[in-house]
Amino acid sequence: MNHGRYLSGLLLGIGLLFWAAIPRIERETTRIRLLTTVVVVGGLCRLLGVVLGDPLSPSVAGALAMELVVTPLLCLGQSRLRPRD
């Protein structure tokens, strides 16, 4: 179970870094893109697991939706907020 706690801690850290970007989100493009990349890569690995035979439970499907759809859409939305030079 120690490994599960470690991974939960990583997800918490990623979430806190996203949260910390909110006050200046229009200027946090690099941070948002980096965190989005990390989340999408994790989602792609989860999807690979499903393709290779892991069960697609409702919680896994929800996580995949957040990782591969919602997070990239939020990143796209943030890019529309950034100031133009």
C-alpha positions in Angstrom: 0.0 0.0 0.0 3.0 2.3 0.4 3.2 2.6 -3.4 -0.4 3.7 -3.6 0.2 6.4 -1.0 3.2 7.6 -2.9 1.2 7.9 -6.2 -1.7 9.6 -4.3 0.8 12.1 -3.0 2.1 12.8 -6.5 -1.5 13.4 -7.7 -2.1 15.7 -4.8 1.1 17.6 -5.6 0.0 18.0 -9.3 -3.4 19.2 -8.1 -1.9 21.7 -5.7 0.4 23.1 -8.5 -2.6 23.5 -10.7 -4.5 25.2 -7.8 -1.5 27.6 -7.1 -1.6 28.7 -10.7 -5.2 30.0 -10.5 -4.5 33.5 -9.2 -2.3 34.3 -12.2 -3.6 31.7 -14.6 -3.3 34.0 -17.6 0.5 34.1 -17.0 1.0 30.5 -16.0 1.1 28.9 -19.5 4.3 27.0 -19.1 3.3 25.5 -15.7 -0.2 24.6 -17.0 1.2 23.0 -20.2 3.8 21.0 -18.2 1.3 19.7 -15.7 -1.2 18.9 -18.5 1.6 16.9 -20.2 2.2 14.9 -17.0 -1.5 14.2 -16.6 -2.0 13.2 -20.2 1.0 10.9 -20.2 -0.4 9.2 -17.1 -3.8 8.9 -18.8 -2.2 7.4 -21.8 -0.5 4.8 -19.6 -3.8 4.1 -17.9 -5.5 3.7 -21.3 -2.7 1.3 -22.4 -3.5 -0.8 -19.3 -7.1 -1.0 -20.3 -6.2 -2.0 -23.9 -3.9 -4.7 -22.5 -6.7 -6.1 -20.3 -7.1 -4.1 -17.2 -10.8 -3.8 -16.3 -12.6 -0.6 -17.4 -14.5 0.2 -14.2 -16.5 3.4 -13.8 -13.7 4.9 -11.7 -11.1 4.1 -14.4 -13.4 5.5 -17.1 -13.9 8.7 -15.0 -10.2 9.1 -14.5 -9.5 8.6 -18.2 -12.1 11.2 -19.0 -10.4 13.7 -16.7 -6.9 12.9 -17.8 -7.5 12.7 -21.6 -10.4 15.1 -22.1 -11.0 17.6 -19.3 -7.4 18.5 -18.4 -6.4 19.1 -22.1 -9.6 21.2 -22.5 -8.6 23.3 -19.5 -5.2 23.8 -20.9 -6.6 24.9 -24.2 -8.9 27.3 -22.3 -6.0 28.7 -20.3 -4.1 29.4 -23.5 -6.9 31.7 -24.6 -6.5 33.7 -21.4 -2.9 34.5 -21.8 -2.0 38.1 -22.7 -1.0 38.7 -26.3 2.3 40.5 -26.9 
